[in-house]
Amino acid sequence: MKAENERRYDDYERMAIQALMIEKAHREKRPKLTDLFKRPNEQNHDKKTINERRKEVDEINAWLSTLTTERRG
């Protein structure tokens, strides 16, 4: 049931984005496709080194380890 709700929210989000694009295209005099949507490519991705990413993962794992305490009793 939770997955179904998430899928529904994803659909709502897609419809909202589509509505914004349609409205923007309607208001522009001569819109281009890139004005409405610019496909991400390799140049647009953040360029973090493997060491920077490893450090982030280590920090996240350290934080998560503080949350995962087992309770027995």
Buried (B, 14 or more C-beta within 10 A) or exposed (E): EEEEEEEEEEEEEEEEEEEEBEEEBEEEEEEEEEEEEEEEEEEEEEEEEEEEEEEEEEEEEEEEEEEEEEEEE
